[in-house]
Amino acid sequence: MNSSSPMEDENHLDGRDSATATLAALTQGTPAAPGSLAAAPRTYLRQTTQEALQRFAPKMPSQPVPGRDVPVTLHRAVSQLDFKATIALADLDGDLCADLDELDQ
């Protein structure tokens, strides 16, 4: 997605989860390339991922994404780093989630 899209940072990863993923990458002998994407499994948006994609990337081909799941594959982080994010922004405080409707105002 382009840099003007609010979707570019939608894969919020809490700093504690980021530290866990970094430590795993440094200590588990993972290959330098092609790398692994460590991200939270859900977006930090209040709206569904499909709604966000329709608003900001309507012409981009994509598979249906359920709920607020992130539209990226996280399997390499699991298989290479044994990493899954455990801290979700919405679980900490739902009011912290971004509301796309506020961008339209």
C-alpha positions as CSV (number, residue, x, y, z in Angstrom):
1,M,0.0,0.0,0.0
2,N,1.2,3.5,-0.6
3,S,2.6,5.8,2.1
4,S,-0.5,8.0,2.2
5,S,-2.7,5.1,3.3
6,P,-3.6,4.7,7.0
7,M,-3.4,1.0,6.3
8,E,0.4,1.1,6.1
9,D,0.8,0.9,9.8
10,E,-2.3,-1.1,10.6
11,N,-0.3,-4.1,11.7
12,H,0.4,-2.7,15.2
13,L,3.0,-4.7,17.1
14,D,3.4,-3.9,20.8
15,G,6.9,-3.1,21.8
16,R,7.0,-6.2,24.2
17,D,6.0,-8.5,21.3
18,S,8.6,-6.8,19.1
19,A,11.3,-7.4,21.7
20,T,10.3,-11.1,21.8
21,A,10.4,-11.4,18.0
22,T,13.8,-9.6,17.9
23,L,15.3,-11.9,20.5
24,A,14.0,-15.0,18.7
25,A,15.5,-13.8,15.5
26,L,18.9,-13.2,17.1
27,T,19.0,-16.4,19.1
28,Q,17.4,-19.0,16.8
29,G,19.7,-18.9,13.9
30,T,17.1,-17.8,11.4
31,P,18.3,-17.1,7.8
32,A,19.0,-13.4,6.9
33,A,16.8,-13.6,3.8
34,P,14.1,-13.5,2.9
35,G,13.1,-12.5,6.4
36,S,10.0,-12.8,8.5
37,L,7.2,-10.4,9.2
38,A,6.4,-10.1,12.8
39,A,3.0,-8.3,13.3
40,A,-0.1,-8.5,15.4
41,P,-2.7,-10.8,13.9
42,R,-5.4,-8.0,14.1
43,T,-5.4,-4.4,13.0
44,Y,-5.6,-1.5,15.3
45,L,-8.6,-0.2,13.4
46,R,-12.2,-0.1,14.7
47,Q,-13.5,-1.0,11.3
48,T,-13.1,-4.4,9.6
49,T,-10.1,-4.9,7.4
50,Q,-12.3,-5.4,4.3
51,E,-13.9,-2.0,4.9
52,A,-10.5,-0.4,5.3
53,L,-9.2,-2.0,2.1
54,Q,-12.4,-0.9,0.2
55,R,-11.9,2.7,1.4
56,F,-8.1,3.0,0.8
57,A,-7.2,0.4,-1.8
58,P,-10.4,-0.4,-3.7
59,K,-8.6,-1.5,-6.9
60,M,-6.0,-3.7,-5.2
61,P,-6.7,-7.3,-5.7
62,S,-7.1,-9.2,-2.4
63,Q,-8.6,-12.2,-0.8
64,P,-11.4,-11.7,1.7
65,V,-10.0,-11.0,5.1
66,P,-12.2,-11.9,8.1
67,G,-13.0,-9.3,10.8
68,R,-10.0,-7.2,11.8
69,D,-7.4,-9.8,10.8
70,V,-4.3,-8.3,9.1
71,P,-4.1,-8.8,5.4
72,V,-0.6,-10.3,5.5
73,T,0.7,-13.8,6.0
74,L,2.4,-14.3,9.4
75,H,3.4,-18.0,8.9
76,R,7.1,-17.4,8.5
77,A,7.3,-15.7,12.0
78,V,5.6,-18.8,13.4
79,S,7.7,-21.3,11.5
80,Q,11.1,-19.6,11.7
81,L,10.9,-17.7,15.0
82,D,8.2,-19.7,16.8
83,F,6.6,-16.2,17.3
84,K,3.0,-15.1,17.7
85,A,2.1,-11.7,19.0
86,T,0.3,-11.9,22.4
87,I,-0.6,-8.3,23.0
88,A,-3.5,-6.8,21.0
89,L,-4.1,-3.1,21.2
90,A,-7.9,-3.6,21.3
91,D,-7.5,-5.9,24.3
92,L,-5.5,-3.3,26.2
93,D,-8.0,-0.5,25.5
94,G,-10.5,-0.5,22.7
95,D,-10.6,3.3,22.7
96,L,-7.0,3.3,21.4
97,C,-8.1,1.7,18.1
98,A,-8.2,4.1,15.2
99,D,-11.6,5.1,13.7
100,L,-11.5,5.5,10.0
101,D,-14.7,7.6,10.1
102,E,-12.7,10.3,12.0
103,L,-10.4,10.6,9.0
104,D,-13.3,11.6,6.8
105,Q,-14.2,14.6,9.0
